[in-house]
Amino acid sequence: MRPDGDTASNWLRDRSNQLLLGVLALASLLRLLYFNINKAEWWDSTLYLLEAKRLALGIAYAPVYEAHRAPVLPLLGALAYRAGLGEATILFGILLFSVAAVYLTHRVGTILYDRAIGLLAAFLMAVFWENLFFTQRILTEMPALFFWLLTVYCYMRGVARAERSWLYGLVPSFALMFLTQFRTGVLAVPLAPHWLAAGKWRVLRTREFVCSLALGLLLFLPYVVFSFRTYRVPLGFLKAYQLGNLGTGRINPSAVFLRYLEYFPRYLGLLLLGLFLYGAIAGIVSLLREADAEARKERLQRAVLMAGLILFPILAPSFIERFVHRYAICAFPAVFLVIASAAAGITRRLKTQSRLVAGMFLAGVVVIGAMQQILTADQLIRTESTSYLPVKEAGLWIKEHSREDDVVVSNSWPQITFYAERRTVSFPGTEEEFEALLRKSHPRFVMVSVFEPHPAWVYPYLTRKASALRESARTGTMNETETVVYEYAAVVTP
């Protein structure tokens, strides 16, 4: 047996491993370049952070955690707060999940295709603008993407390759993915046809899979306890508004799905989109032309799996939610594998004619694709870096000019609650309900912002009640970013 030092040295001397380290270094550098660039947290981010603070610090002003939000991200945030660390540490954890997803893309691609295709797909994941952007937000996308790729990797090693020790991680990684982002639960569906097509159903009876199932259920149990204590039901996610949209007509799944497909030019850019379409068509043609029965079976299994890995992450949110471009992010590791396969195939054919032309083509794909992705990410990250900053400033002003038991009314209630550290409620649907709220809760401040829609009665009401309200703060330098804080004069004057 070789010493560990020799093994590591040999690993580093391998050219493909050197390239992989380069891709991971690039992924890390790009993410660190924009690290903590945002001036204010988004709506969803503050909800996760408020729950993390409630768990770690027992804050009294945190709202009830919404049923459709999964618990893993707040739990990780709570660990940071409990250790005396802040949002930057949590954001760094998001960064680590993002870089790890790049590595897992390479590993999955190596199993499904080869190391070169896995490496190119990992490179595209490293520069993908969606990943770069959402690595800078405390949201569930990057952790969920990591756990999804870990699930697929454990599946490919434990089921497809029959390396049974990897089955131990299969169900736990899926459970963690689900508990990070509930809507990803349906992503197990595309694995089932491949499982059946490959004739791997006997895996269900192995000791390793049974242990994996037990570990997954053990991870799920704390959520059942939390759900029962919070919502009085063991499976609170079933009360989520997204599930309530199913079959109601509020969501048109086909229209939303088509909207995701229409967005592909923005996701990929024209060059990568063209390679993706070419790769998909070439894959179907090669499958139809394959003469060897065993090879055709293997190609068919891979095609079924790849189609599922691309389509289901897009189909899943299409049935429960309006179009939100980041919801499809779990589809793109497979999308980039198709693109990498197409680029590798074209490069091989060109190499038979000219190695120089083949090298120039591959370099062009890498450079042009990366530049398009990085420039898109840079523009979006810098443009959105000040998003919600006026709301943050309003919240901080309220914190400075209020008591701990003061109540605020605002439709930006998650961010105001987070920054003001005061209990905040949203505007009710009618003026009469608002008057009842005034009598019951005696709010001291009312904050309105162009960032959030308001019921039609709100602005006329504020105009009519000018004598009882006093404008106390105005944040934002332009009309489109303006927020206004009103204080009830009767509360602060004799």
C-alpha positions in Angstrom: 0.0 0.0 0.0 1.3 3.4 -0.9 1.8 6.0 1.8 -0.8 8.7 2.0 1.7 11.3 0.9 2.5 9.4 -2.3 -1.3 8.9 -3.0 -1.9 12.7 -2.6 1.1 13.5 -4.7 0.0 11.2 -7.5 -3.5 12.6 -7.3 -2.2 16.2 -7.7 0.0 15.2 -10.7 -3.0 14.0 -12.6 -3.9 16.7 -15.2 -7.6 16.4 -14.8 -7.4 16.7 -11.0 -5.3 19.9 -11.5 -7.9 21.3 -13.8 -10.6 20.4 -11.3 -8.8 22.3 -8.6 -8.5 25.2 -10.9 -12.3 25.1 -11.5 -13.0 25.0 -7.8 -10.5 27.8 -7.2 -12.2 29.9 -9.9 -15.6 29.1 -8.3 -14.4 30.2 -4.9 -12.7 33.4 -6.2 -15.8 34.5 -8.1 -18.0 34.0 -5.1 -15.5 35.7 -2.7 -15.2 38.6 -5.1 -18.8 39.6 -4.4 -18.9 38.3 -0.8 -21.2 40.3 1.4 -21.8 42.9 -1.3 -25.5 43.3 -0.5 -26.4 46.3 1.6 -29.7 44.8 2.8 -31.4 41.5 3.2 -34.4 40.4 1.0 -37.8 39.6 2.3 -37.3 35.8 2.4 -33.8 36.1 3.9 -35.0 38.1 6.9 -37.7 35.4 7.6 -35.0 32.7 7.7 -32.8 34.9 9.9 -35.6 35.8 12.2 -36.4 32.1 12.8 -32.7 31.5 13.3 -32.5 34.2 15.9 -35.6 32.9 17.6 -34.2 29.4 17.9 -30.8 30.6 19.1 -31.6 33.7 21.1 -35.3 33.4 22.0 -36.2 36.8 20.5 -39.8 37.7 21.4 -40.5 39.8 18.3 -40.0 37.0 15.7 -43.2 36.1 13.7 -44.5 32.6 13.5 -42.4 30.7 11.0 -44.4 30.2 7.8 -45.6 26.6 7.1 -44.2 26.5 3.6 -40.7 27.3 4.7 -38.4 24.4 5.5 -36.3 24.3 8.7 -32.7 23.5 7.7 -31.5 27.0 6.8 -32.8 28.5 10.0 -31.2 25.7 12.0 -27.8 26.3 10.4 -28.3 30.1 11.0 -29.2 29.4 14.7 -25.9 27.6 15.1 -24.0 30.7 13.9 -26.0 33.0 16.1 -25.6 30.7 19.1 -21.8 30.8 18.5 -21.9 34.6 18.6 -21.5 35.0 14.9 -23.6 37.0 12.5 -25.1 37.0 9.0 -21.6 37.1 7.3 -20.9 33.6 8.7 -24.2 32.3 7.5 -23.5 33.8 4.1 -20.1 32.1 4.0 -21.8 28.8 4.7 -24.0 29.4 1.6 -20.8 30.0 -0.4 -19.4 26.7 0.7 -22.6 24.9 -0.4 -22.3 26.7 -3.8 -18.7 25.6 -4.3 -19.4 22.1 -3.2 -22.2 21.9 -5.8 -19.6 22.7 -8.5 -17.5 19.7 -7.2 -20.5 17.4 -7.2 -21.5 18.4 -10.7 -18.0 17.1 -11.8 -18.5 13.9 -9.9 -21.9 13.2 -11.3 -20.8 14.1 -14.8 -17.8 11.7 -14.5 -20.1 8.8 -13.7 -22.7 9.6 -16.3 -20.2 10.5 -19.1 -16.5 10.9 -18.5 -14.1 13.2 -16.6 -13.7 15.7 -19.4 -17.5 16.3 -19.7 -17.8 16.4 -15.9 -15.0 19.0 -15.7 -16.6 21.2 -18.4 -20.0 21.0 -16.8 -18.5 21.9 -13.4 -16.8 24.9 -15.0 -20.1 26.1 -16.4 -21.7 25.6 -12.9 -18.8 27.7 -11.5 -19.6 30.7 -13.7 -23.4 30.2 -13.9 -25.0 33.6 -13.2 -27.8 32.2 -11.1 -25.4 30.4 -8.8 -23.2 33.5 -8.5 -26.1 35.7 -7.7 -27.9 33.4 -5.2 -24.6 32.6 -3.5 -24.8 36.2 -2.3 -28.3 35.8 -0.7 -29.3 33.9 2.5 -31.8 31.8 0.7 -32.4 28.0 0.4 -31.3 27.6 -3.3 -27.6 26.8 -2.8 -28.1 24.4 0.2 -30.9 22.6 -1.7 -28.9 22.4 -4.9 -26.0 20.9 -2.9 -28.2 18.2 -1.2 -29.9 17.5 -4.5 -26.6 16.8 -6.2 -25.4 14.8 -3.2 -28.6 12.7 -3.6 -28.0 12.1 -7.3 -24.3 11.2 -6.6 -25.2 8.7 -3.8 -27.8 7.3 -6.2 -25.4 6.9 -9.0 -22.7 5.3 -6.8 -25.1 3.2 -4.7 -27.7 2.1 -7.2 -26.3 2.5 -10.7 -22.8 1.3 -9.8 -24.0 -1.1 -7.0 -21.5 0.4 -4.6 -23.7 -0.4 -1.7 -21.9 1.6 1.0 -23.1 4.8 -0.8 -26.7 3.8 -0.1 -26.2 4.9 3.4 -26.2 8.5 2.2 -29.0 8.3 -0.3 -32.1 8.8 1.9 -30.4 11.1 4.4 -29.2 13.5 1.6 -32.7 13.5 0.1 -34.3 14.2 3.5 -31.9 17.1 4.1 -32.8 18.4 0.6 -36.5 18.2 1.4 -36.0 19.8 4.8 -34.1 22.6 3.1 -36.7 23.4 0.4 -40.0 21.5 0.5 -40.7 21.8 -3.2 -37.6 19.7 -4.1 -39.3 16.6 -2.6 -40.7 15.7 -6.0 -37.2 15.6 -7.5 -37.0 11.9 -6.5 -39.5 11.2 -9.2 -37.1 11.2 -12.2 -34.9 8.7 -10.3 -37.7 6.1 -10.3 -37.9 5.4 -14.1 -34.1 5.0 -14.2 -34.2 2.7 -11.2 -36.9 0.5 -12.8 -35.3 0.6 -16.3 -32.0 -0.4 -14.8 -33.7 -3.3 -12.9 -32.3 -2.1 -9.5 -35.4 -2.7 -7.4 -33.6 -5.4 -5.4 -31.6 -2.5 -3.8 -34.7 -1.9 -1.7 -34.1 -5.1 0.2 -30.5 -4.5 1.1 -29.3 -3.8 4.6 -27.6 -0.6 3.5 -30.8 0.9 2.0 -32.9 -0.1 5.1 -30.3 1.7 7.3 -30.4 4.7 4.9 -34.2 4.8 5.2 -34.0 4.7 9.0 -31.4 7.5 9.0 -33.6 9.6 6.7 -36.6 9.1 9.0 -34.5 10.0 12.0 -33.5 13.3 10.4 -37.1 14.0 9.5 -38.4 13.3 13.1 -37.3 16.7 14.6 -39.3 18.5 11.9 -42.4 16.5 12.9 -41.9 17.6 16.5 -41.3 21.2 15.5 -44.4 21.2 13.2 -46.6 19.8 15.9 -45.5 22.4 18.4 -45.8 25.3 15.8 -48.8 24.3 13.7 -50.5 21.6 15.8 -50.1 19.1 13.0 -47.2 16.7 12.4 -46.7 17.7 8.7 -47.1 21.4 8.6 -45.8 21.8 5.0 -49.1 20.2 3.9 -50.7 23.5 5.0 -48.4 25.5 2.7 -50.2 27.9 0.3 -48.3 26.4 -2.6 -50.1 23.0 -2.1 -53.3 25.0 -1.8 -52.8 26.3 -5.3 -53.0 22.7 -6.8 -56.2 22.3 -8.8 -57.6 25.7 -7.9 -57.0 27.4 -11.2 -54.9 30.1 -9.5 -51.8 28.6 -11.3 -51.7 27.6 -14.9 -49.0 24.9 -14.9 -48.5 24.8 -18.7 -48.1 28.6 -18.9 -45.6 28.7 -16.1 -43.7 25.8 -17.5 -43.5 27.5 -20.9 -42.4 30.7 -19.2 -39.4 28.7 -17.8 -38.6 27.4 -21.3 -38.9 30.9 -22.7 -36.4 32.1 -20.1 -33.7 29.7 -21.3 -31.9 32.2 -23.5 -31.5 34.4 -20.4 -30.3 31.5 -18.4 -27.7 30.3 -20.9 -27.0 32.9 -23.5 -27.2 32.1 -27.2 -24.0 30.1 -27.5 -24.7 27.7 -24.6 -28.4 27.5 -25.6 -27.4 26.4 -29.1 -25.1 23.8 -27.7 -27.8 22.6 -25.3 -30.3 22.2 -28.2 -27.7 20.5 -30.4 -26.7 18.1 -27.5 -30.3 17.1 -26.8 -31.0 16.4 -30.5 -27.7 14.6 -31.0 -28.4 12.5 -28.0 -31.8 11.4 -29.3 -30.3 10.7 -32.8 -27.4 8.6 -31.5 -29.8 6.6 -29.3 -32.0 5.8 -32.4 -29.0 4.9 -34.5 -27.3 2.7 -31.8 -27.1 -0.9 -33.2 -25.7 -2.7 -30.2 -28.5 -3.8 -27.9 -26.5 -3.5 -24.7 -25.2 0.0 -25.6 -28.7 1.1 -26.7 -30.0 0.0 -23.3 -27.4 1.9 -21.5 -28.0 5.1 -23.6 -31.7 4.8 -23.1 -31.3 4.6 -19.3 -29.0 7.6 -19.3 -31.4 9.6 -21.6 -34.4 8.8 -19.3 -32.4 9.9 -16.3 -31.1 13.1 -17.9 -34.5 14.1 -19.2 -35.9 13.7 -15.7 -33.1 15.6 -14.1 -33.8 18.6 -16.4 -37.6 18.5 -16.7 -38.7 17.7 -13.1 -37.0 20.6 -11.4 -38.8 22.9 -13.8 -42.2 21.0 -13.8 -42.3 20.9 -10.0 -42.6 24.7 -9.3 -44.8 25.1 -12.4 -47.7 23.4 -10.6 -47.5 25.2 -7.3 -46.2 28.7 -7.9 -45.9 31.6 -10.3 -42.8 31.9 -12.4 -39.7 32.7 -10.3 -36.5 32.1 -12.3 -34.5 30.8 -9.4 -36.9 28.0 -8.7 -35.5 26.0 -11.6 -31.9 26.1 -10.5 -31.7 22.4 -9.7 -32.2 21.6 -13.4 -28.9 23.2 -14.5 -26.3 20.7 -13.4 -28.0 18.3 -15.9 -28.4 21.1 -18.5 -24.6 21.8 -18.3 -23.9 18.1 -18.7 -25.8 18.1 -22.0 -23.9 21.2 -23.1 -20.6 19.7 -22.1 -21.4 16.5 -23.9 -22.3 18.4 -27.0 -19.1 20.5 -26.9 -17.0 17.4 -26.3 -18.6 15.6 -29.2 -18.0 18.5 -31.6 -14.4 18.9 -30.4 -13.7 15.2 -31.0 -15.1 15.4 -34.6 -13.1 18.6 -35.3 -9.9 17.0 -33.9 -10.0 14.4 -36.7 -9.6 17.3 -39.1 -7.5 19.7 -37.2 -6.3 19.7 -33.6 -5.9 23.5 -33.8 -9.5 24.1 -34.9 -10.8 21.7 -32.2 -8.8 23.6 -29.5 -10.0 26.9 -30.8 -13.6 25.8 -30.7 -13.4 24.4 -27.2 -11.6 27.6 -26.0 -14.3 29.7 -27.6 -17.0 27.8 -25.8 -15.2 28.2 -22.5 -14.3 31.9 -22.9 -17.5 33.1 -24.5 -19.8 31.1 -22.3 -17.9 32.2 -19.2 -17.8 35.8 -20.1 -21.6 35.9 -20.9 -22.4 34.3 -17.5 -20.0 36.4 -15.5 -21.0 39.7 -17.0 -24.7 38.8 -16.5 -23.9 37.9 -12.9 -21.9 41.1 -12.3 -24.6 43.4 -13.7 -27.3 41.7 -11.6 -25.3 41.5 -8.4 -24.3 45.1 -8.5 -27.7 46.4 -9.6 -29.4 44.5 -6.8 -26.8 45.1 -4.1 -28.8 48.1 -2.8 -32.2 46.5 -3.2 -34.3 47.1 -0.1 -31.7 49.4 1.4 -34.3 52.2 2.1 -36.4 49.6 3.9 -33.4 48.6 6.0 -32.7 52.3 6.8 -36.3 52.8 7.8 -36.1 49.8 10.1 -32.9 51.0 11.7 -34.5 54.4 12.2 -37.5 52.9 13.9 -35.2 50.8 16.2 -33.4 53.9 17.3 -36.6 56.0 17.9 -38.8 53.4 19.6 -39.2 51.2 22.6 -39.0 47.4 22.7 -42.8 47.0 23.1 -43.7 49.4 20.2 -45.6 47.9 17.3 -45.1 48.8 13.6 -47.5 48.4 10.7 -45.8 47.8 7.3 -46.2 45.5 4.3 -42.4 45.1 4.4 -43.0 43.4 7.8 -40.2 40.7 7.6 -37.4 43.3 7.0 -38.8 45.9 9.4 -39.1 43.2 12.1 -35.5 42.1 11.4 -33.9 45.5 11.4 -36.1 47.4 13.8 -36.3 44.4 16.2 -39.9 45.4 16.9 -43.1 43.4 16.3 -44.4 44.3 12.9 -47.7 43.5 11.3 -48.9 44.0 7.7 -51.7 46.2 6.5 -55.1 44.3 6.6 -57.3 44.1 3.6 -59.8 46.9 4.6 -59.8 50.2 6.3 -62.2 48.9 8.9 -59.9 46.1 9.8 -57.0 48.5 10.1 -59.0 50.7 12.5 -59.7 47.5 14.6 -55.9 46.8 14.5 -55.2 50.3 15.8 -57.6 49.9 18.7 -56.2 46.4 19.6 -52.4 46.8 19.1 -51.9 50.6 19.3 -49.1 50.7 16.7 -46.7 53.6 17.1 -45.3 53.6 13.5 -46.7 53.1 10.0 -44.1 52.5 7.3 -45.1 52.5 3.6 -42.7 51.6 0.8 -42.8 51.4 -3.0 -41.2 48.0 -2.7 -44.4 46.4 -1.6 -48.0 46.7 -2.9 -50.6 48.1 -0.6 -54.4 47.8 -0.4 -56.0 50.6 -2.4 -57.3 52.4 0.7 -53.9 52.9 2.4 -52.6 56.1 0.7 -56.0 57.9 0.7 -56.3 57.0 4.4 -52.8 58.4 5.2 -53.8 61.6 3.4 -57.1 62.0 5.4 -55.4 61.2 8.7 -52.6 63.8 8.2 -53.6 65.5 11.5 -53.1 62.3 13.5 -50.0 61.1 11.7 -46.6 62.8 11.5 -44.1 62.0 8.8 -41.0 61.1 10.8 -38.5 59.7 8.4 -38.1 59.3 4.6 -35.4 57.0 3.2 -34.3 56.5 -0.4 -32.9 59.1 -2.7 -35.2 58.5 -5.7 -39.0 58.2 -5.9 -38.8 54.6 -7.0 -36.8 53.6 -3.8 -38.7 55.8 -1.4 -40.0 54.6 2.0 -41.8 56.8 4.5 -42.2 56.3 8.2 -45.3 57.9 9.9 -45.6 58.2 13.6 -49.0 58.6 15.4 -48.8 62.1 16.8 -51.4 61.2 19.5 -48.9 58.7 20.9 -46.0 61.1 21.2 -47.6 64.4 22.0 -49.9 65.6 24.8 
